[in-house]
Amino acid sequence: QVQLVESGGGLVQAGGSLRLSCAADGRTFSHFNMGWFRQAPGKEREFVAAVRWRGSSTYYVDSVKGRFTISRDNAKHTVYLQMNSLKPEDTAVYYCAADRYNNWPPIGSLFGSWGQGTQVTVSS
């Protein structure tokens, strides 16, 4: 089982940037697809981005394409989400998760081993 801890959230103005990190215990991290999700108050959890376990392919929801970049460093047991050109509608708690079955294209509902989340707030 993978243990995940998110960090890097904060308060930024619209147009700013943040880089989120998700640290794993490393036991089987390098063999799992990894994803980022977000949940805003009163809304359902949204699948934002994913990266294959080998780092060979990425997925993004349309609303973040061209602004967000997911990457991973298996040697450091860490997955990142670089968020640029942030908008108020990006405000949410961001979570990382793992898909041990490595579906591709990724299926959000199959991700598990959730972290506890990190808050991202974007002001107008």
N, C-alpha and C positions, 0 to 999 in steps of 0.2 A: 504494500500500500504506500502511496506517495503522500507525504505531508507538504503542504504548500502555504507560504506566507507572502502576502502582497505588501508592497510598500511603494512610496513615491508620490502618492496623491497629495493634493493641496488645493489652495485657492489661487486662481489666475484670472486675469482679464481676458476677454474675448480677443482672439488672435495670438495668444500666448501659447507656450509649450510646456509639456510635462513628460517625464519618462517614468513609466511604472516598471517595477521589477517584481518578479515572482520567484522566490527561492524554494527549491525542493530539497528533499532529503538525499536525493541522488542515487537511491538504491536501484530504481529502474527508470529514472527520468529520461534517459537518453533513448529509450525504446517506445515512448509514448508521444502521440500527437498532443500538443498543448494549445489551449484556447484562452481567450479573454472574453468575458461577459460583463454586462453592466445592468444595473437596475436603478431606475429613478423612482422617486416617491409616487405611489399610485399607479405604477406601470409594471408590466411583466418584465421578467429578465430577458435581455436581448443578447443574442450571439453576435459578437463584434468582430473577432478575428481568430485565426488559427494558423498554426505552423506544423508541418509534418515532422515526425520524429527525427528524420535525417536533415531537416531544414531545407528540403528541396523545393517545397511548394508552400504558398500562403493563401489564405482566404480572408476576405474582408466584406463586411456588409456594405452595401452601396453608399450609405450615408457617411462613411469614413474613408472611402477610397481616395487616395491622393493626399490624405492628411495624416493617417496613422500608419505605422510600420511595426509589424510584429517580427521578432527575431529571437534566437536562442543561442546560448553558449553552453553546450552540454558539458564541457570541461568544468564550468563553474556552477553547473546544476541550476541554471537561471534562464527564465524567459522574460523578454522585455516587450513593452508596448510604448513606442515613441509616438506621442500625440502632438501634432503641430496644428496651427491655425484653429485653435479650439473655439468652439461655439457654446453659447449658453445651453443649448440642447444636448451637449455632451455631459452635462452635470449628472452624476450618478455615483453609486458605489460600484467600483470595478473589482471583479473577481477573476482569478485564473482557475483553470481546471484541466484535468487530463482525460484523454480518451485512450484507454489501454488497448482497445481493439483496433485503433488506427484506421478508422473509416476515412475514405477520401472519395469525393468531396466530404468534408466534415459534417456531422450531424450534431447539432447543439445539444439535443436532449440526451445524447449518449455520453456526454462528458460528466465526470465525477471527480472525487477527491478534491472538493472545493476548498479554497482558502477562505479566510474570514473577511476579505475585502479591504479596499482602501478608497477613501472618499475623494472624488474629484469635483470641484465646484468652479464653474466658469461664470464670471460676472459680465454684465453687458457693458 
